[in-house]
Amino acid sequence: MLGLLVGAAAHAQQPALPQPAPEQPLSPVAEQIRERVEQWRAAHANADVLTTPGDAVTMFYEQNQFAPAWTRAVDLDQLLAALRDVADDGLDPQDYSLAELQRQRSVLADPRATPTQRAQLDLLATDACLAALLHLYRGKVDPATLDTHWNYDPRQLDPAQGLKAVRDALARGAIGELFARARPQNPLYAQLRTALVKLREVAAQGGWPAIADGPTLKPGSHDARVPALRQRLQQGGLAVGSGTDDLYDPALETALEQFQREQYLAPDGHLGKATLAALNVPVAARIGQLRVNLERARWLLYQLQGDFVVVDIAGYQVAYYKDGKPVWRSRVQVGKPYRSTPVFKSKITYLTLNPTWTVPPTILKNDILPKVRKNRGYLAANRIRVLDGQGRELSPSSVDWANPRGIVLRQDAGPGNSLGRLVIRFPNDYAVYMHDTPHQELFANEQRTFSSGCIRVERPRELAELLLDDQQRWNRAGIDGAIDTLKTQTVMLRKPVTLLLAYWTVDLREDGRVGFRPDVYDRDPPLLAALDRPRVSPWLPVVATPP
């Protein structure tokens, strides 16, 4: 990961790096650093500088004429404190050699320490500093290794400026400030960090109580599980009233309903199986959930600038942002778990009013053909035409439906069309778009994985008006009138609007609370495993340091 910090510029046609003049020999410590740097260069001469760990460290010292950087205890102590603090970012301080640096700290004040020991400490501290800063700045895990659809560019970083920032922070004694600036400067990130701290406090106190299984608990009833329920909700930061007995009272009901809303469960105030399962998720699992979403935040929060539309897949929402602030939101339906909506970035370029619908091959094979074989009247009932490869209409009776070949099914525009009356289009490789839907009743569900991958929008005409941004022609009345003609029409946006499809399994609320969403596509476990994969510094001691 550290190789990413320096970029390809590390070796590509760079001017010769400054070297100390012969009349100014290196100090013994600098000489030891130079030897280690040259050993690294020799061992990695043919390596890819974009991915080779340690390259940023070598560049740092070459630019500084191999002078040691960590000569003051106050700077090293600031670094140690900053490394401990990355635990609140969901990162592991031991990925940055924290224990080894703490063990070697005494070398700075030890008059018997050898130049080799001092050089070793210096190299290890620089590596830890650069690696942690990079991971805070744009994440530890490369998202493209987990998701083949990923097309977001990593957050840009100028190598020279990055290394200079570290040198300047050392000169000013401001390492802690440098770490604070490396984090995403977005209130959402701070909210996630705070939530993680609070959950770890709960874990340190033994976690929350498990609530026993039993019949559905309804308001007004007495049950031995009520005290445990009250304690669990209170530990989750919810107001549960002053009750102390086994009565399921109104205050507890209100708290449970809020918990259900935050978990994307039907807020009926009943302690049924789904709610019980959510309550009994261990605090350690919720900590892991926060950690993976902090990593996603490091990947994506820098993208939230200017005007854009963001689809929150696991949150079943779409929002339009103007100058970085939300001005419109709506509920959406997304892909079923086995036809998941992909995560990617694109630009919305045009709309289609009164669209026809060409049935995609997967839906044709898995959904439509079984219905046609069962009921030959299905096509006519749904206004679906049969076309050949040249677009000529065929009679359904001429097709061998047991083994159809070379046909295309297309649904006419109008009421009942699977895309509704409006489609919002953007270039992508997955035949995914946002659209209206005749299945409006499904928006009443808390969890809305109903589509075959596209995003069904509850109020698409409102979004269309914002995207077209033309109150003279394409105000709401103009959009409605054009749709009422039943004519299929393409309308180009005057200016493409950035679209971000993202996947978050936490819900950050305006009151500061954090809710946890179901991980409907099971994307959290592989990310957590990658986040937990230990990083081993390439600059660990080659000579053992005396205890």
C-alpha positions, 0 to 999 in steps of 0.5 A: 500500500505504501507504494501507492503514496509515492506513485509512479513518479518515484522512478519514472524520469526523476532528476537525480536525487541530492546526495551529500557532498564528500566533504560532508560525510554522513553521521553514523546513524544516517550511514546505517539508514543509507545502507538499509535503503540501498539494500531495499533498492537492490532487492526490489530493483525490478519490482512494480513501484506502484505496489511494492511496500517500502518505496515511500520510506526509501524516497523519504530518506533519499530526499532527506539525505538519509538524515534520521527523522525521529530524534526527539522523544516528543515526536515519537511519543506523538506518533505512538499516541496517533497510532493507538488512536487509529483503533477508533478508525477501525484500524489495527495499531499493530499493523503499524508496528506499535508494539515494536516501536514502544519496545524500541522507544528507549533507544532514543534516550539510551547513550549505549544505543548503537547507530544500527539500533537508532537507524532501525527505530527511525526506519520503522517509525517512518514506515508506521507513520506513512502507512497509517496516514495513507490508510486513513487518507484513502483506506487500507483495503483496495476495494477492487480486490473485493468487487470486480464492478468497482470503478471509483478512482482512489483518492488522489495524493501528490507524493511530493506533497505527502512526504513534505507534509510529514517532514513539516509536521516533524519540524513543527512537532505536529504529528498528531495534527497531521493524522487528524488532517489525513482522516476524511473531513466529513461529519459523517466520518466523525459520527462513525468514529464516535459510534465505534468508541461507544460500542467498544465501551459497551464491549469492555463492560461485558456487552449487552445481555442475550434475550431468551427466545419465547413467544412474541412479546406484545405491549401490556404483557408481563414477561420474565424477558422484559428486564433484559430487553430494557437493559439491552435497549438502554445500552443501545442509547434508547430511552426506556422509561423508569420501569423496573418490573417485568411489565412491557410498558408504553415507554419500552414499546416506544424504544423498541419501535425506534430500534426496529426502525433503525434496523429496517424492521417493521416498527410494530413494537412486537418482540418477534423472531426478527426483532429478537435476532437483531437485538441478539447480534453480539456487540463484537459483530456490530463493532465489525460492521462499524469498522467496515463502514469506516473503511468504505467512508475512507474510500468514498466520502471525498466523492461527495462534492458539488452536484450529484445523485447517490443511491444508497443500496443497502439503505434503499434510498436515493438522494440528490445533492446540490453543492454537497447538501441533500435537497431531495430524497426518495425510497428505492427498490434494489436488486434481489440478493441473487441479482444484486445491484452493483456498486459503481460510478457513472454520469446521468446523461438522459431520460426516456419518457414512456419507455419500451422495455426490451427483456434482458436475456437473464430475465427472459430465460429465468422469468418470462419463458416459464410464464409463457410456457405455462400460459400462452396468453401471458404475452398479450396480457402484458403487451409484450411483442415478439421480435426477430433479430432484425426487429421484425414482429413475429407471431407468438404461435410461430415460436418454439417456446420449448427452445426459442432461438433468435428472438427478442421480447419487447414490452410496449410503453404505457401503463403497466410497463415494467419500467413505468413511465420514466427511465433515468439512464447512465452509461454502465456495463451492467444494463442497470438504470433508475426507473419508475415502476408499476409496483408502487405497493412494494415501497411500503416494505422496510427491506426492498430487494425486489428488482433484477438489479436496476433501481426502482425510484418511488418518485422519479418525476421529482428527480427528473425535474431536478436533473433536467434543471429547466423550469421553462420547458421541463418543470413538473407540468412539462414532464407530466404533459410529455408523459401523458402523450404516451409518446416515447421520447428521449430528453438529454440533460443540459449537463451530465450529473454524477451518479454514485452507487454505494453500499452502506450497512450503517445508517447515520441519523440526524440525532447522532444515532447509528442504526444497523442495516441488514447486509443483504448482499453479504459484502461485510464479511470479506471486507472485514477479513481483508481489513483484519489481514495483518500488515507486516512492515518491511522495515522490522528489525534485521538485528535483534534489539536487546530487551 
